[in-house]
Amino acid sequence: MSLASPILQTTLADRRPDRQGKVRDIYDFGDRLVIVASDRISAFDYVLGSGIPDKGKVLTQISAFWFNRTQSIVSNHLLSVDPASYPLPAQASADLLRGRSMLVTKTEPLPIECVARGYLAGSAWKDYRATGEVCGVRLPAGLQESDRLPQPIFTPATKAPSGHDINISESDAANLIGRRLLDRVRDLTLRVYAEGAAHAESRGIIVADTKFEFGLLPDDGRPVEERVILIDEVLTPDSSRFWPQDGYKPGGAQPSFDKQFVRDYLERIRWDKQPPVPSLPDEVVTKTREKYVEAFRRLTGRELE
């Protein structure tokens, strides 16, 4: 029997999600949302046939940790993680929601991903090898894969409804959201990344890169850049590239605390990245869960609830 027993989709008092992402189920209560992190896991743009037990709890609880830690830098959408304070239809499903859900303020999400990169990895490494640049940012010659960058860089991307997000230049991002707003989210992205990376390093984890999302509060007469808040998830193993500091060695790919372990398995079995999607063997499920929980434990200094 498989160890993977994922929550594939939540229901609140027989109500289906209003929106469903690859991992999260979202319930709309007017000016507030209940966001539930399932145990689904995606790779190469597909949700796999197996989930990772407790993955949704890790994503929720680690995001709540960072929302609290970074609120002096930027306000965020988190209202509560206690189901007793949720709207009544959600309270009835408290046992399901506890530890893996958030009540949040509803915002207008910006149409870009805000990526901070402190190390040369992933798509940035591919772009650098081809052009010497990453999203229009010229980098020094002679860098190796996984090298630490002279300073962190901001590299926006478009948010694709399906398929890979697409890296774009700051100029392209400014055309999408306006220059003043872009300047604001670039500054916030690099500041939140700096805070997160410094704390993570003190706990033996390198944050090679991470992506943030921002939303706008309703127009209350303030300039648009003053209505920006941090939303979605923050510095999780799904939205970041976490490397163990004690094994860091530039010049190639690094071991990680994120779902790279799953991607590596799928590459080994030569999956063609087309349906039908595979399920994961028990040893991959178990090892991936261990990586997620260990990242949570190191970063927060707590045990998973």
C-alpha positions as CSV (number, residue, x, y, z in Angstrom):
1,M,0.0,0.0,0.0
2,S,1.4,3.4,-0.9
3,L,2.5,5.7,1.8
4,A,1.1,8.7,-0.2
5,S,-2.3,9.6,1.0
6,P,-2.7,13.1,-0.4
7,I,-5.5,15.5,0.1
8,L,-6.3,15.8,-3.6
9,Q,-9.1,18.2,-3.1
10,T,-10.8,19.7,-0.1
11,T,-14.5,20.4,0.4
12,L,-16.0,22.7,3.0
13,A,-19.4,21.6,4.1
14,D,-19.9,20.0,0.6
15,R,-18.7,23.2,-1.1
16,R,-16.1,22.7,-3.8
17,P,-13.2,25.2,-4.1
18,D,-14.0,28.4,-6.0
19,R,-10.5,28.2,-7.5
20,Q,-8.0,25.4,-7.6
21,G,-4.3,25.6,-8.3
22,K,-1.8,22.8,-8.6
23,V,-1.4,22.7,-4.8
24,R,-3.9,25.1,-3.2
25,D,-7.7,25.2,-3.0
26,I,-9.2,28.6,-2.6
27,Y,-12.6,29.5,-1.1
28,D,-14.0,33.0,-1.7
29,F,-15.9,34.7,1.1
30,G,-16.2,38.2,-0.4
31,D,-13.4,40.4,1.0
32,R,-11.7,37.4,2.5
33,L,-10.3,34.0,1.2
34,V,-9.7,30.7,2.9
35,I,-6.6,29.2,1.2
36,V,-6.0,25.5,1.8
37,A,-2.7,23.9,1.0
38,S,-3.2,20.3,-0.1
39,D,-0.6,17.6,-0.2
40,R,-0.5,17.6,-4.0
41,I,2.9,17.9,-5.6
42,S,3.6,19.1,-9.2
43,A,6.6,18.7,-11.4
44,F,7.2,19.7,-15.0
45,D,3.8,21.5,-15.0
46,Y,1.7,18.4,-14.0
47,V,0.2,17.4,-10.7
48,L,1.6,13.9,-9.9
49,G,-0.4,10.9,-9.0
50,S,1.0,10.7,-5.5
51,G,1.0,13.4,-2.8
52,I,3.5,14.1,-0.1
53,P,1.9,13.6,3.4
54,D,2.0,16.9,5.5
55,K,3.4,18.9,2.6
56,G,0.4,21.3,2.8
57,K,1.1,21.8,6.5
58,V,4.7,22.6,5.8
59,L,3.8,25.2,3.2
60,T,1.2,26.9,5.4
61,Q,3.1,26.9,8.6
62,I,6.4,28.0,7.1
63,S,4.6,30.8,5.2
64,A,2.9,32.0,8.4
65,F,6.4,32.0,10.1
66,W,7.8,34.3,7.4
67,F,4.7,36.5,7.2
68,N,5.2,37.2,10.9
69,R,8.9,37.7,10.6
70,T,8.8,40.1,7.6
71,Q,5.8,42.3,8.5
72,S,8.1,45.1,9.5
73,I,9.2,45.2,5.9
74,V,5.9,44.9,4.2
75,S,2.3,44.2,5.2
76,N,0.8,40.9,4.2
77,H,-2.6,39.3,3.6
78,L,-2.6,36.8,6.5
79,L,-5.4,37.3,9.0
80,S,-5.5,34.0,10.9
81,V,-4.5,30.4,10.8
82,D,-7.1,29.4,13.5
83,P,-10.1,27.8,11.8
84,A,-12.3,29.0,14.8
85,S,-12.0,32.5,13.4
86,Y,-12.9,31.6,9.8
87,P,-16.3,32.2,8.2
88,L,-18.9,29.8,9.5
89,P,-19.0,27.4,6.5
90,A,-15.2,26.9,7.0
91,Q,-15.4,26.5,10.7
92,A,-17.4,23.3,10.2
93,S,-14.4,21.8,8.5
94,A,-11.9,22.8,11.3
95,D,-10.3,19.4,11.6
96,L,-9.5,19.3,7.9
97,L,-8.2,22.9,7.8
98,R,-6.2,23.0,11.0
99,G,-2.5,23.5,10.2
100,R,-2.9,23.7,6.5
101,S,-5.0,26.7,5.8
102,M,-5.1,30.5,6.2
103,L,-7.7,33.2,6.3
104,V,-6.4,36.0,4.2
105,T,-7.4,39.5,2.9
106,K,-8.6,39.4,-0.7
107,T,-6.5,41.5,-3.0
108,E,-5.9,42.2,-6.7
109,P,-2.8,40.1,-7.5
110,L,-0.2,41.7,-9.7
111,P,0.3,39.9,-13.0
112,I,4.0,39.2,-12.4
113,E,6.1,36.9,-10.2
114,C,8.8,38.7,-8.3
115,V,11.9,36.6,-8.2
116,A,15.0,37.2,-6.2
117,R,18.2,35.3,-7.1
118,G,21.3,35.2,-4.9
119,Y,22.9,32.2,-6.7
120,L,23.2,31.1,-10.3
121,A,20.9,28.1,-10.7
122,G,17.9,26.8,-12.7
123,S,16.7,28.9,-15.6
124,A,19.1,31.7,-14.6
125,W,22.1,29.4,-15.2
126,K,20.7,28.4,-18.6
127,D,20.2,32.0,-19.6
128,Y,23.6,33.0,-18.4
129,R,25.3,30.3,-20.4
130,A,23.5,31.4,-23.5
131,T,23.8,35.2,-23.2
132,G,25.8,36.2,-20.1
133,E,22.7,37.8,-18.8
134,V,19.6,36.9,-16.7
135,C,16.4,38.8,-17.5
136,G,18.5,41.6,-19.0
137,V,20.9,41.8,-16.0
138,R,24.5,41.5,-17.2
139,L,26.6,39.3,-14.9
140,P,30.4,38.9,-14.6
141,A,32.0,36.5,-17.0
142,G,33.3,33.1,-15.9
143,L,30.7,32.2,-13.3
144,Q,30.0,28.6,-12.6
145,E,26.7,26.9,-11.9
146,S,25.5,27.5,-8.3
147,D,28.0,30.4,-7.8
148,R,26.9,33.1,-5.4
149,L,26.2,36.3,-7.3
150,P,28.1,39.5,-6.4
151,Q,24.7,40.8,-5.1
152,P,21.1,39.4,-5.3
153,I,19.2,40.4,-8.4
154,F,15.5,40.9,-9.2
155,T,14.2,39.0,-12.1
156,P,10.5,39.3,-12.9
157,A,8.4,36.7,-14.7
158,T,5.0,36.5,-16.2
159,K,2.5,34.3,-14.4
160,A,1.3,31.7,-16.8
161,P,-2.1,30.0,-16.1
162,S,-0.6,26.8,-17.4
163,G,2.9,25.8,-18.3
164,H,6.1,27.5,-17.3
165,D,6.3,31.1,-16.1
166,I,8.3,33.2,-18.6
167,N,11.3,35.3,-17.5
168,I,11.0,38.9,-18.6
169,S,13.1,42.1,-18.3
170,E,12.3,44.9,-15.9
171,S,11.3,47.0,-18.8
172,D,8.7,44.4,-19.9
173,A,7.5,44.2,-16.3
174,A,7.2,48.0,-16.1
175,N,5.0,47.9,-19.2
176,L,2.7,45.5,-17.4
177,I,2.3,47.2,-14.0
178,G,3.9,50.6,-14.3
179,R,7.3,51.9,-13.3
180,R,6.5,53.2,-9.9
181,L,4.8,50.0,-8.9
182,L,7.6,47.9,-10.3
183,D,10.2,49.9,-8.4
184,R,8.2,49.3,-5.2
185,V,7.9,45.5,-5.6
186,R,11.6,45.2,-6.7
187,D,12.7,46.9,-3.5
188,L,10.4,44.8,-1.4
189,T,11.5,41.6,-3.1
190,L,15.1,42.2,-2.4
191,R,14.5,43.3,1.2
192,V,12.4,40.3,2.1
193,Y,14.9,38.0,0.3
194,A,17.8,39.5,2.3
195,E,15.9,39.0,5.6
196,G,15.0,35.4,4.7
197,A,18.4,34.5,3.3
198,A,20.2,35.8,6.3
199,H,18.0,33.9,8.8
200,A,18.2,30.8,6.7
201,E,22.0,30.9,6.6
202,S,22.0,31.1,10.4
203,R,20.1,27.8,10.3
204,G,22.3,26.1,7.8
205,I,20.2,26.7,4.7
206,I,21.1,28.6,1.6
207,V,18.2,30.3,-0.2
208,A,19.5,30.2,-3.7
209,D,16.4,31.9,-5.2
210,T,12.8,32.5,-4.4
211,K,9.7,34.0,-5.8
212,F,7.1,36.3,-4.2
213,E,3.7,37.5,-5.2
214,F,2.2,40.9,-4.3
215,G,-1.4,42.1,-4.4
216,L,-3.1,45.5,-4.2
217,L,-5.6,46.5,-1.5
218,P,-8.7,48.3,-2.7
219,D,-8.3,51.8,-3.9
220,D,-8.6,54.1,-0.9
221,G,-7.1,57.2,-2.4
222,R,-3.5,56.3,-1.6
223,P,-0.9,56.0,-4.4
224,V,-0.9,52.5,-5.9
225,E,2.6,51.7,-4.6
226,E,1.3,52.2,-1.0
227,R,-1.4,49.6,-1.4
228,V,1.0,46.8,-2.1
229,I,1.0,43.8,0.3
230,L,2.8,40.4,0.2
231,I,0.4,37.5,-0.6
232,D,0.4,33.8,-1.5
233,E,3.3,31.9,0.1
234,V,6.7,33.1,1.3
235,L,10.0,31.3,1.3
236,T,8.7,27.8,1.2
237,P,10.3,24.7,-0.3
238,D,7.8,25.0,-3.2
239,S,8.6,28.7,-4.0
240,S,12.3,28.6,-3.3
241,R,15.5,26.7,-4.0
242,F,16.8,25.6,-0.6
243,W,20.3,24.1,-0.3
244,P,22.1,22.6,2.7
245,Q,24.9,24.9,3.6
246,D,27.3,22.2,4.7
247,G,27.2,20.5,1.3
248,Y,27.5,23.6,-0.8
249,K,30.0,23.3,-3.6
250,P,29.8,25.5,-6.7
251,G,30.4,24.1,-10.2
252,G,27.3,21.9,-10.5
253,A,23.8,21.3,-9.2
254,Q,23.3,21.2,-5.4
255,P,21.4,18.8,-3.1
256,S,18.2,20.5,-1.9
257,F,15.4,20.6,0.6
258,D,12.8,21.3,-2.1
259,K,11.1,19.1,-4.7
260,Q,14.2,18.8,-6.9
261,F,14.4,15.3,-5.4
262,V,11.1,14.5,-7.1
263,R,12.2,16.0,-10.4
264,D,15.4,14.0,-10.3
265,Y,13.5,10.8,-9.9
266,L,11.2,11.6,-12.8
267,E,14.3,12.3,-15.0
268,R,15.8,9.0,-14.0
269,I,12.7,7.0,-15.0
270,R,12.7,9.0,-18.3
271,W,9.1,10.2,-18.0
272,D,8.3,12.1,-21.2
273,K,6.5,14.9,-19.2
274,Q,3.2,14.1,-20.8
275,P,0.1,12.3,-19.5
276,P,-0.4,9.9,-18.0
277,V,1.4,11.3,-15.0
278,P,3.3,8.8,-12.8
279,S,2.9,8.0,-9.2
280,L,5.9,8.1,-6.9
281,P,7.3,5.0,-5.1
282,D,7.2,5.0,-1.3
283,E,10.9,5.7,-0.9
284,V,10.6,8.9,-3.0
285,V,7.5,10.0,-1.1
286,T,9.1,9.3,2.3
287,K,12.4,11.1,1.4
288,T,10.6,14.1,0.0
289,R,8.4,14.5,3.1
290,E,11.6,14.3,5.2
291,K,13.2,17.1,3.2
292,Y,10.1,19.4,3.6
293,V,9.8,18.7,7.3
294,E,13.5,19.2,7.9
295,A,13.5,22.5,6.1
296,F,10.5,23.6,8.3
297,R,12.2,22.4,11.5
298,R,15.5,24.2,10.7
299,L,14.0,27.5,9.7
300,T,11.4,27.9,12.4
301,G,13.1,26.0,15.3
302,R,9.7,24.2,15.9
303,E,8.1,20.9,15.2
304,L,5.3,20.7,12.6
305,E,1.9,21.1,14.2
